[in-house]
Amino acid sequence: MSDPEHPEHDSELEEFRASIDNIDAALIHLLAERFKVTRKVGSYKVDAGLSPADPGREDEQVARMRRLADEAGLDPEFGAKFLRFVIDEVIRHHLQVNGE
């Protein structure tokens, strides 16, 4: 007997899942590119004697991400939390480069 919550073969569900998998892969590749650039920023900041954190820039970026999320039909709070997570990871990398 077939379990409706676990269909043996559901081509529509498989198509949705394939799209999600492709989007997830694209997100990972985009994040990898972003982190390549932020590593360069981190190296530059170390060489220039700058702080790894820039609260003013971070605030601007969070506001921008909220706006972009809202325009895209996403919860602006999600956009802010996502960017905050990324920023925290960037700062962690910068601190590692700085030996802190």
Biopython code that builds the backbone (N, CA, C, O; Angstrom):
import numpy as np
from Bio.PDB.StructureBuilder import StructureBuilder

atoms = [
    (1, "MET", "N", (0.838, -1.176, 0.000)),
    (1, "MET", "CA", (0.000, 0.000, 0.000)),
    (1, "MET", "C", (0.890, 1.250, 0.000)),
    (1, "MET", "O", (1.924, 1.275, 0.668)),
    (2, "SER", "N", (0.495, 2.272, -0.739)),
    (2, "SER", "CA", (1.276, 3.492, -0.884)),
    (2, "SER", "C", (1.000, 4.456, 0.264)),
    (2, "SER", "O", (-0.150, 4.689, 0.636)),
    (3, "ASP", "N", (2.056, 4.999, 0.808)),
    (3, "ASP", "CA", (1.957, 5.991, 1.881)),
    (3, "ASP", "C", (1.891, 7.370, 1.228)),
    (3, "ASP", "O", (2.848, 7.768, 0.565)),
    (4, "PRO", "N", (0.775, 8.125, 1.395)),
    (4, "PRO", "CA", (0.653, 9.421, 0.718)),
    (4, "PRO", "C", (1.718, 10.433, 1.122)),
    (4, "PRO", "O", (2.016, 11.346, 0.352)),
    (5, "GLU", "N", (2.298, 10.292, 2.312)),
    (5, "GLU", "CA", (3.340, 11.230, 2.737)),
    (5, "GLU", "C", (4.708, 10.868, 2.181)),
    (5, "GLU", "O", (5.631, 11.681, 2.221)),
    (6, "HIS", "N", (4.844, 9.648, 1.662)),
    (6, "HIS", "CA", (6.107, 9.186, 1.082)),
    (6, "HIS", "C", (5.823, 8.486, -0.243)),
    (6, "HIS", "O", (5.938, 7.264, -0.340)),
    (7, "PRO", "N", (5.453, 9.257, -1.261)),
    (7, "PRO", "CA", (5.117, 8.631, -2.536)),
    (7, "PRO", "C", (6.330, 7.928, -3.138)),
    (7, "PRO", "O", (7.462, 8.395, -3.022)),
    (8, "GLU", "N", (6.065, 6.800, -3.780)),
    (8, "GLU", "CA", (7.154, 6.044, -4.398)),
    (8, "GLU", "C", (7.756, 6.811, -5.562)),
    (8, "GLU", "O", (8.975, 6.856, -5.723)),
    (9, "HIS", "N", (6.890, 7.418, -6.377)),
    (9, "HIS", "CA", (7.382, 8.200, -7.512)),
    (9, "HIS", "C", (6.406, 9.338, -7.753)),
    (9, "HIS", "O", (5.252, 9.116, -8.117)),
    (10, "ASP", "N", (6.868, 10.527, -7.551)),
    (10, "ASP", "CA", (6.045, 11.711, -7.758)),
    (10, "ASP", "C", (6.873, 12.668, -8.603)),
    (10, "ASP", "O", (7.716, 13.397, -8.080)),
    (11, "SER", "N", (6.633, 12.667, -9.900)),
    (11, "SER", "CA", (7.475, 13.446, -10.819)),
    (11, "SER", "C", (7.388, 14.950, -10.550)),
    (11, "SER", "O", (8.379, 15.662, -10.709)),
    (12, "GLU", "N", (6.227, 15.431, -10.148)),
    (12, "GLU", "CA", (6.111, 16.866, -9.855)),
    (12, "GLU", "C", (6.955, 17.233, -8.640)),
    (12, "GLU", "O", (7.648, 18.251, -8.649)),
    (13, "LEU", "N", (6.901, 16.411, -7.600)),
    (13, "LEU", "CA", (7.705, 16.641, -6.401)),
    (13, "LEU", "C", (9.195, 16.545, -6.741)),
    (13, "LEU", "O", (9.995, 17.349, -6.263)),
    (14, "GLU", "N", (9.561, 15.573, -7.557)),
    (14, "GLU", "CA", (10.967, 15.432, -7.961)),
    (14, "GLU", "C", (11.446, 16.654, -8.730)),
    (14, "GLU", "O", (12.592, 17.078, -8.579)),
    (15, "GLU", "N", (10.566, 17.225, -9.557)),
    (15, "GLU", "CA", (10.927, 18.426, -10.316)),
    (15, "GLU", "C", (11.130, 19.612, -9.376)),
    (15, "GLU", "O", (12.083, 20.374, -9.535)),
    (16, "PHE", "N", (10.235, 19.769, -8.393)),
    (16, "PHE", "CA", (10.408, 20.839, -7.406)),
    (16, "PHE", "C", (11.725, 20.663, -6.660)),
    (16, "PHE", "O", (12.481, 21.617, -6.477)),
    (17, "ARG", "N", (11.986, 19.440, -6.236)),
    (17, "ARG", "CA", (13.207, 19.175, -5.465)),
    (17, "ARG", "C", (14.456, 19.404, -6.307)),
    (17, "ARG", "O", (15.461, 19.896, -5.793)),
    (18, "ALA", "N", (14.410, 19.060, -7.579)),
    (18, "ALA", "CA", (15.557, 19.306, -8.458)),
    (18, "ALA", "C", (15.806, 20.810, -8.579)),
    (18, "ALA", "O", (16.956, 21.251, -8.585)),
    (19, "SER", "N", (14.733, 21.596, -8.677)),
    (19, "SER", "CA", (14.887, 23.052, -8.740)),
    (19, "SER", "C", (15.502, 23.587, -7.452)),
    (19, "SER", "O", (16.395, 24.433, -7.488)),
    (20, "ILE", "N", (15.020, 23.090, -6.314)),
    (20, "ILE", "CA", (15.576, 23.511, -5.019)),
    (20, "ILE", "C", (17.050, 23.155, -4.939)),
    (20, "ILE", "O", (17.860, 23.969, -4.495)),
    (21, "ASP", "N", (17.409, 21.946, -5.363)),
    (21, "ASP", "CA", (18.811, 21.524, -5.336)),
    (21, "ASP", "C", (19.683, 22.432, -6.198)),
    (21, "ASP", "O", (20.796, 22.781, -5.808)),
    (22, "ASN", "N", (19.176, 22.815, -7.374)),
    (22, "ASN", "CA", (19.932, 23.707, -8.260)),
    (22, "ASN", "C", (20.101, 25.087, -7.635)),
    (22, "ASN", "O", (21.177, 25.682, -7.705)),
    (23, "ILE", "N", (19.045, 25.585, -7.031)),
    (23, "ILE", "CA", (19.113, 26.895, -6.375)),
    (23, "ILE", "C", (20.092, 26.848, -5.203)),
    (23, "ILE", "O", (20.893, 27.765, -5.023)),
    (24, "ASP", "N", (20.028, 25.772, -4.401)),
    (24, "ASP", "CA", (20.967, 25.631, -3.283)),
    (24, "ASP", "C", (22.410, 25.620, -3.774)),
    (24, "ASP", "O", (23.278, 26.254, -3.173)),
    (25, "ALA", "N", (22.668, 24.899, -4.868)),
    (25, "ALA", "CA", (24.023, 24.857, -5.428)),
    (25, "ALA", "C", (24.456, 26.252, -5.877)),
    (25, "ALA", "O", (25.594, 26.657, -5.641)),
    (26, "ALA", "N", (23.550, 26.984, -6.523)),
    (26, "ALA", "CA", (23.874, 28.341, -6.972)),
    (26, "ALA", "C", (24.181, 29.245, -5.779)),
    (26, "ALA", "O", (25.119, 30.041, -5.819)),
    (27, "LEU", "N", (23.379, 29.115, -4.713)),
    (27, "LEU", "CA", (23.626, 29.915, -3.507)),
    (27, "LEU", "C", (25.013, 29.646, -2.932)),
    (27, "LEU", "O", (25.730, 30.578, -2.568)),
    (28, "ILE", "N", (25.385, 28.385, -2.851)),
    (28, "ILE", "CA", (26.704, 28.029, -2.314)),
    (28, "ILE", "C", (27.811, 28.621, -3.177)),
    (28, "ILE", "O", (28.792, 29.149, -2.653)),
    (29, "HIS", "N", (27.659, 28.536, -4.492)),
    (29, "HIS", "CA", (28.682, 29.087, -5.383)),
    (29, "HIS", "C", (28.751, 30.613, -5.275)),
    (29, "HIS", "O", (29.840, 31.185, -5.304)),
    (30, "LEU", "N", (27.613, 31.263, -5.152)),
    (30, "LEU", "CA", (27.610, 32.713, -4.966)),
    (30, "LEU", "C", (28.248, 33.110, -3.640)),
    (30, "LEU", "O", (29.012, 34.072, -3.574)),
    (31, "LEU", "N", (27.931, 32.368, -2.591)),
    (31, "LEU", "CA", (28.557, 32.661, -1.293)),
    (31, "LEU", "C", (30.066, 32.445, -1.355)),
    (31, "LEU", "O", (30.829, 33.216, -0.773)),
    (32, "ALA", "N", (30.495, 31.404, -2.055)),
    (32, "ALA", "CA", (31.937, 31.157, -2.198)),
    (32, "ALA", "C", (32.606, 32.336, -2.900)),
    (32, "ALA", "O", (33.687, 32.764, -2.494)),
    (33, "GLU", "N", (31.976, 32.862, -3.945)),
    (33, "GLU", "CA", (32.520, 34.031, -4.644)),
    (33, "GLU", "C", (32.556, 35.242, -3.728)),
    (33, "GLU", "O", (33.525, 36.001, -3.727)),
    (34, "ARG", "N", (31.497, 35.419, -2.948)),
    (34, "ARG", "CA", (31.437, 36.543, -2.021)),
    (34, "ARG", "C", (32.577, 36.456, -1.004)),
    (34, "ARG", "O", (33.232, 37.454, -0.703)),
    (35, "PHE", "N", (32.801, 35.250, -0.481)),
    (35, "PHE", "CA", (33.854, 35.086, 0.517)),
    (35, "PHE", "C", (35.245, 35.242, -0.087)),
    (35, "PHE", "O", (36.172, 35.644, 0.615)),
    (36, "LYS", "N", (35.412, 34.936, -1.362)),
    (36, "LYS", "CA", (36.700, 35.202, -2.015)),
    (36, "LYS", "C", (36.998, 36.701, -1.973)),
    (36, "LYS", "O", (38.124, 37.111, -1.691)),
    (37, "VAL", "N", (35.988, 37.505, -2.253)),
    (37, "VAL", "CA", (36.166, 38.955, -2.240)),
    (37, "VAL", "C", (36.390, 39.449, -0.815)),
    (37, "VAL", "O", (37.254, 40.295, -0.580)),
    (38, "THR", "N", (35.618, 38.927, 0.138)),
    (38, "THR", "CA", (35.779, 39.409, 1.513)),
    (38, "THR", "C", (37.132, 38.993, 2.091)),
    (38, "THR", "O", (37.669, 39.682, 2.959)),
    (39, "ARG", "N", (37.688, 37.875, 1.621)),
    (39, "ARG", "CA", (39.055, 37.521, 2.059)),
    (39, "ARG", "C", (40.053, 38.565, 1.567)),
    (39, "ARG", "O", (40.994, 38.925, 2.275)),
    (40, "LYS", "N", (39.833, 39.043, 0.349)),
    (40, "LYS", "CA", (40.701, 40.113, -0.183)),
    (40, "LYS", "C", (40.541, 41.381, 0.651)),
    (40, "LYS", "O", (41.519, 42.065, 0.952)),
    (41, "VAL", "N", (39.300, 41.687, 1.019)),
    (41, "VAL", "CA", (39.044, 42.846, 1.881)),
    (41, "VAL", "C", (39.771, 42.661, 3.208)),
    (41, "VAL", "O", (40.402, 43.589, 3.713)),
    (42, "GLY", "N", (39.678, 41.451, 3.771)),
    (42, "GLY", "CA", (40.345, 41.168, 5.043)),
    (42, "GLY", "C", (41.844, 41.371, 4.958)),
    (42, "GLY", "O", (42.449, 41.975, 5.843)),
    (43, "SER", "N", (42.441, 40.865, 3.892)),
    (43, "SER", "CA", (43.887, 41.043, 3.704)),
    (43, "SER", "C", (44.240, 42.512, 3.563)),
    (43, "SER", "O", (45.224, 42.983, 4.132)),
    (44, "TYR", "N", (43.427, 43.230, 2.800)),
    (44, "TYR", "CA", (43.654, 44.659, 2.629)),
    (44, "TYR", "C", (43.580, 45.380, 3.972)),
    (44, "TYR", "O", (44.419, 46.226, 4.279)),
    (45, "LYS", "N", (42.561, 45.034, 4.773)),
    (45, "LYS", "CA", (42.396, 45.698, 6.067)),
    (45, "LYS", "C", (43.580, 45.420, 6.988)),
    (45, "LYS", "O", (44.025, 46.309, 7.714)),
    (46, "VAL", "N", (44.089, 44.198, 6.960)),
    (46, "VAL", "CA", (45.255, 43.862, 7.777)),
    (46, "VAL", "C", (46.442, 44.710, 7.331)),
    (46, "VAL", "O", (47.122, 45.324, 8.153)),
    (47, "ASP", "N", (46.684, 44.738, 6.018)),
    (47, "ASP", "CA", (47.815, 45.500, 5.488)),
    (47, "ASP", "C", (47.685, 46.996, 5.777)),
    (47, "ASP", "O", (48.682, 47.682, 6.001)),
    (48, "ALA", "N", (46.452, 47.490, 5.771)),
    (48, "ALA", "CA", (46.206, 48.921, 5.995)),
    (48, "ALA", "C", (46.033, 49.256, 7.473)),
    (48, "ALA", "O", (45.869, 50.423, 7.828)),
    (49, "GLY", "N", (46.069, 48.233, 8.342)),
    (49, "GLY", "CA", (45.904, 48.471, 9.775)),
    (49, "GLY", "C", (44.484, 48.858, 10.164)),
    (49, "GLY", "O", (44.268, 49.534, 11.170)),
    (50, "LEU", "N", (43.518, 48.426, 9.360)),
    (50, "LEU", "CA", (42.115, 48.750, 9.630)),
    (50, "LEU", "C", (41.456, 47.668, 10.483)),
    (50, "LEU", "O", (41.889, 46.516, 10.494)),
    (51, "SER", "N", (40.420, 48.056, 11.182)),
    (51, "SER", "CA", (39.650, 47.120, 12.005)),
    (51, "SER", "C", (38.903, 46.134, 11.114)),
    (51, "SER", "O", (38.449, 46.499, 10.030)),
    (52, "PRO", "N", (38.772, 44.880, 11.566)),
    (52, "PRO", "CA", (38.018, 43.911, 10.776)),
    (52, "PRO", "C", (36.536, 44.267, 10.683)),
    (52, "PRO", "O", (35.882, 43.925, 9.699)),
    (53, "ALA", "N", (36.009, 44.938, 11.680)),
    (53, "ALA", "CA", (34.588, 45.296, 11.690)),
    (53, "ALA", "C", (34.412, 46.751, 11.270)),
    (53, "ALA", "O", (35.253, 47.602, 11.561)),
    (54, "ASP", "N", (33.318, 47.020, 10.588)),
    (54, "ASP", "CA", (32.970, 48.378, 10.186)),
    (54, "ASP", "C", (31.475, 48.544, 10.461)),
    (54, "ASP", "O", (30.652, 48.361, 9.564)),
    (55, "PRO", "N", (31.123, 48.893, 11.711)),
    (55, "PRO", "CA", (29.708, 48.941, 12.096)),
    (55, "PRO", "C", (28.839, 49.841, 11.216)),
    (55, "PRO", "O", (27.678, 49.515, 10.968)),
    (56, "GLY", "N", (29.375, 50.957, 10.744)),
    (56, "GLY", "CA", (28.601, 51.839, 9.874)),
    (56, "GLY", "C", (28.247, 51.161, 8.560)),
    (56, "GLY", "O", (27.101, 51.212, 8.113)),
    (57, "ARG", "N", (29.232, 50.530, 7.951)),
    (57, "ARG", "CA", (29.009, 49.790, 6.695)),
    (57, "ARG", "C", (28.044, 48.637, 6.937)),
    (57, "ARG", "O", (27.156, 48.383, 6.123)),
    (58, "GLU", "N", (28.217, 47.941, 8.054)),
    (58, "GLU", "CA", (27.337, 46.814, 8.364)),
    (58, "GLU", "C", (25.893, 47.273, 8.500)),
    (58, "GLU", "O", (24.985, 46.626, 7.979)),
    (59, "ASP", "N", (25.672, 48.389, 9.200)),
    (59, "ASP", "CA", (24.317, 48.925, 9.359)),
    (59, "ASP", "C", (23.700, 49.283, 8.004)),
    (59, "ASP", "O", (22.529, 49.002, 7.750)),
    (60, "GLU", "N", (24.507, 49.908, 7.140)),
    (60, "GLU", "CA", (24.026, 50.249, 5.797)),
    (60, "GLU", "C", (23.641, 49.001, 5.018)),
    (60, "GLU", "O", (22.611, 48.971, 4.344)),
    (61, "GLN", "N", (24.475, 47.973, 5.114)),
    (61, "GLN", "CA", (24.222, 46.738, 4.379)),
    (61, "GLN", "C", (22.994, 46.001, 4.916)),
    (61, "GLN", "O", (22.229, 45.427, 4.141)),
    (62, "VAL", "N", (22.804, 46.014, 6.221)),
    (62, "VAL", "CA", (21.622, 45.365, 6.805)),
    (62, "VAL", "C", (20.361, 46.087, 6.328)),
    (62, "VAL", "O", (19.377, 45.443, 5.963)),
    (63, "ALA", "N", (20.386, 47.416, 6.330)),
    (63, "ALA", "CA", (19.230, 48.178, 5.847)),
    (63, "ALA", "C", (18.979, 47.886, 4.368)),
    (63, "ALA", "O", (17.833, 47.737, 3.944)),
    (64, "ARG", "N", (20.036, 47.807, 3.604)),
    (64, "ARG", "CA", (19.919, 47.480, 2.171)),
    (64, "ARG", "C", (19.335, 46.086, 1.981)),
    (64, "ARG", "O", (18.469, 45.881, 1.130)),
    (65, "MET", "N", (19.808, 45.134, 2.768)),
    (65, "MET", "CA", (19.311, 43.760, 2.641)),
    (65, "MET", "C", (17.845, 43.670, 3.037)),
    (65, "MET", "O", (17.076, 42.933, 2.419)),
    (66, "ARG", "N", (17.454, 44.417, 4.065)),
    (66, "ARG", "CA", (16.029, 44.459, 4.450)),
    (66, "ARG", "C", (15.181, 44.966, 3.283)),
    (66, "ARG", "O", (14.131, 44.406, 2.969)),
    (67, "ARG", "N", (15.657, 46.030, 2.654)),
    (67, "ARG", "CA", (14.936, 46.628, 1.528)),
    (67, "ARG", "C", (14.855, 45.645, 0.359)),
    (67, "ARG", "O", (13.789, 45.458, -0.228)),
    (68, "LEU", "N", (15.977, 45.023, 0.026)),
    (68, "LEU", "CA", (15.991, 44.056, -1.075)),
    (68, "LEU", "C", (15.077, 42.866, -0.790)),
    (68, "LEU", "O", (14.348, 42.406, -1.669)),
    (69, "ALA", "N", (15.126, 42.379, 0.437)),
    (69, "ALA", "CA", (14.267, 41.250, 0.805)),
    (69, "ALA", "C", (12.799, 41.636, 0.655)),
    (69, "ALA", "O", (12.003, 40.877, 0.103)),
    (70, "ASP", "N", (12.453, 42.805, 1.142)),
    (70, "ASP", "CA", (11.068, 43.277, 1.050)),
    (70, "ASP", "C", (10.644, 43.380, -0.412)),
    (70, "ASP", "O", (9.555, 42.937, -0.777)),
    (71, "GLU", "N", (11.496, 43.960, -1.244)),
    (71, "GLU", "CA", (11.191, 44.097, -2.673)),
    (71, "GLU", "C", (11.043, 42.744, -3.359)),
    (71, "GLU", "O", (10.302, 42.620, -4.334)),
    (72, "ALA", "N", (11.742, 41.730, -2.857)),
    (72, "ALA", "CA", (11.688, 40.391, -3.440)),
    (72, "ALA", "C", (10.561, 39.539, -2.864)),
    (72, "ALA", "O", (10.378, 38.387, -3.258)),
    (73, "GLY", "N", (9.810, 40.116, -1.930)),
    (73, "GLY", "CA", (8.708, 39.370, -1.336)),
    (73, "GLY", "C", (9.129, 38.462, -0.196)),
    (73, "GLY", "O", (8.404, 37.536, 0.169)),
    (74, "LEU", "N", (10.308, 38.728, 0.369)),
    (74, "LEU", "CA", (10.786, 37.968, 1.524)),
    (74, "LEU", "C", (10.608, 38.806, 2.785)),
    (74, "LEU", "O", (10.484, 40.029, 2.722)),
    (75, "ASP", "N", (10.599, 38.147, 3.898)),
    (75, "ASP", "CA", (10.530, 38.827, 5.188)),
    (75, "ASP", "C", (11.813, 39.647, 5.364)),
    (75, "ASP", "O", (12.904, 39.078, 5.348)),
    (76, "PRO", "N", (11.705, 40.956, 5.528)),
    (76, "PRO", "CA", (12.903, 41.782, 5.711)),
    (76, "PRO", "C", (13.759, 41.331, 6.897)),
    (76, "PRO", "O", (14.982, 41.466, 6.863)),
    (77, "GLU", "N", (13.132, 40.805, 7.928)),
    (77, "GLU", "CA", (13.889, 40.314, 9.087)),
    (77, "GLU", "C", (14.765, 39.129, 8.694)),
    (77, "GLU", "O", (15.890, 38.991, 9.176)),
    (78, "PHE", "N", (14.242, 38.277, 7.818)),
    (78, "PHE", "CA", (15.049, 37.159, 7.315)),
    (78, "PHE", "C", (16.271, 37.691, 6.576)),
    (78, "PHE", "O", (17.386, 37.208, 6.778)),
    (79, "GLY", "N", (16.056, 38.689, 5.719)),
    (79, "GLY", "CA", (17.170, 39.277, 4.985)),
    (79, "GLY", "C", (18.223, 39.847, 5.917)),
    (79, "GLY", "O", (19.421, 39.676, 5.692)),
    (80, "ALA", "N", (17.774, 40.527, 6.966)),
    (80, "ALA", "CA", (18.706, 41.106, 7.932)),
    (80, "ALA", "C", (19.463, 40.014, 8.686)),
    (80, "ALA", "O", (20.676, 40.111, 8.872)),
    (81, "LYS", "N", (18.750, 38.984, 9.114)),
    (81, "LYS", "CA", (19.399, 37.886, 9.856)),
    (81, "LYS", "C", (20.393, 37.144, 8.976)),
    (81, "LYS", "O", (21.473, 36.764, 9.431)),
    (82, "PHE", "N", (20.028, 36.938, 7.720)),
    (82, "PHE", "CA", (20.921, 36.240, 6.804)),
    (82, "PHE", "C", (22.209, 37.032, 6.621)),
    (82, "PHE", "O", (23.304, 36.479, 6.714)),
    (83, "LEU", "N", (22.072, 38.334, 6.360)),
    (83, "LEU", "CA", (23.262, 39.153, 6.174)),
    (83, "LEU", "C", (24.082, 39.223, 7.448)),
    (83, "LEU", "O", (25.311, 39.175, 7.392)),
    (84, "ARG", "N", (23.430, 39.335, 8.590)),
    (84, "ARG", "CA", (24.159, 39.381, 9.868)),
    (84, "ARG", "C", (24.998, 38.116, 10.042)),
    (84, "ARG", "O", (26.143, 38.177, 10.491)),
    (85, "PHE", "N", (24.412, 36.963, 9.681)),
    (85, "PHE", "CA", (25.137, 35.698, 9.752)),
    (85, "PHE", "C", (26.374, 35.741, 8.843)),
    (85, "PHE", "O", (27.464, 35.336, 9.247)),
    (86, "VAL", "N", (26.194, 36.231, 7.629)),
    (86, "VAL", "CA", (27.309, 36.316, 6.679)),
    (86, "VAL", "C", (28.368, 37.291, 7.190)),
    (86, "VAL", "O", (29.560, 36.989, 7.142)),
    (87, "ILE", "N", (27.946, 38.444, 7.673)),
    (87, "ILE", "CA", (28.892, 39.436, 8.197)),
    (87, "ILE", "C", (29.682, 38.857, 9.366)),
    (87, "ILE", "O", (30.898, 39.034, 9.441)),
    (88, "ASP", "N", (29.005, 38.174, 10.270)),
    (88, "ASP", "CA", (29.700, 37.571, 11.417)),
    (88, "ASP", "C", (30.753, 36.570, 10.955)),
    (88, "ASP", "O", (31.836, 36.492, 11.535)),
    (89, "GLU", "N", (30.442, 35.814, 9.924)),
    (89, "GLU", "CA", (31.404, 34.847, 9.384)),
    (89, "GLU", "C", (32.581, 35.563, 8.726)),
    (89, "GLU", "O", (33.725, 35.131, 8.867)),
    (90, "VAL", "N", (32.312, 36.636, 8.018)),
    (90, "VAL", "CA", (33.383, 37.430, 7.401)),
    (90, "VAL", "C", (34.304, 37.990, 8.475)),
    (90, "VAL", "O", (35.526, 37.917, 8.345)),
    (91, "ILE", "N", (33.732, 38.544, 9.527)),
    (91, "ILE", "CA", (34.546, 39.102, 10.615)),
    (91, "ILE", "C", (35.386, 38.004, 11.265)),
    (91, "ILE", "O", (36.551, 38.223, 11.594)),
    (92, "ARG", "N", (34.798, 36.837, 11.446)),
    (92, "ARG", "CA", (35.549, 35.711, 12.012)),
    (92, "ARG", "C", (36.760, 35.395, 11.138)),
    (92, "ARG", "O", (37.856, 35.168, 11.652)),
    (93, "HIS", "N", (36.565, 35.379, 9.817)),
    (93, "HIS", "CA", (37.684, 35.125, 8.904)),
    (93, "HIS", "C", (38.733, 36.231, 8.996)),
    (93, "HIS", "O", (39.934, 35.962, 9.012)),
    (94, "HIS", "N", (38.266, 37.475, 9.057)),
    (94, "HIS", "CA", (39.207, 38.606, 9.154)),
    (94, "HIS", "C", (40.031, 38.508, 10.428)),
    (94, "HIS", "O", (41.233, 38.773, 10.411)),
    (95, "LEU", "N", (39.397, 38.129, 11.535)),
    (95, "LEU", "CA", (40.119, 37.990, 12.787)),
    (95, "LEU", "C", (41.160, 36.874, 12.716)),
    (95, "LEU", "O", (42.245, 36.991, 13.286)),
    (96, "GLN", "N", (40.824, 35.803, 12.020)),
    (96, "GLN", "CA", (41.781, 34.715, 11.838)),
    (96, "GLN", "C", (42.997, 35.193, 11.052)),
    (96, "GLN", "O", (44.134, 34.869, 11.395)),
    (97, "VAL", "N", (42.751, 35.967, 9.993)),
    (97, "VAL", "CA", (43.854, 36.503, 9.188)),
    (97, "VAL", "C", (44.711, 37.429, 10.033)),
    (97, "VAL", "O", (45.931, 37.481, 9.882)),
    (98, "ASN", "N", (44.053, 38.158, 10.925)),
    (98, "ASN", "CA", (44.737, 39.121, 11.799)),
    (98, "ASN", "C", (45.435, 38.430, 12.969)),
    (98, "ASN", "O", (46.155, 39.074, 13.732)),
    (99, "GLY", "N", (45.223, 37.126, 13.112)),
    (99, "GLY", "CA", (45.836, 36.395, 14.215)),
    (99, "GLY", "C", (45.182, 36.633, 15.556)),
    (99, "GLY", "O", (45.807, 36.428, 16.596)),
    (100, "GLU", "N", (43.939, 37.061, 15.547)),
    (100, "GLU", "CA", (43.242, 37.339, 16.811)),
    (100, "GLU", "C", (42.361, 36.181, 17.211)),
    (100, "GLU", "O", (41.699, 36.238, 18.247)),
]
sb = StructureBuilder()
sb.init_structure("model")
sb.init_model(0)
sb.init_chain("A")
sb.init_seg("    ")
for serial, (resi, resn, name, xyz) in enumerate(atoms, 1):
    if name == "N":
        sb.init_residue(resn, " ", resi, " ")
    sb.init_atom(name, np.array(xyz, "f"), 0.0, 1.0, " ", f" {name:<3s}", serial, name[0])
structure = sb.get_structure()
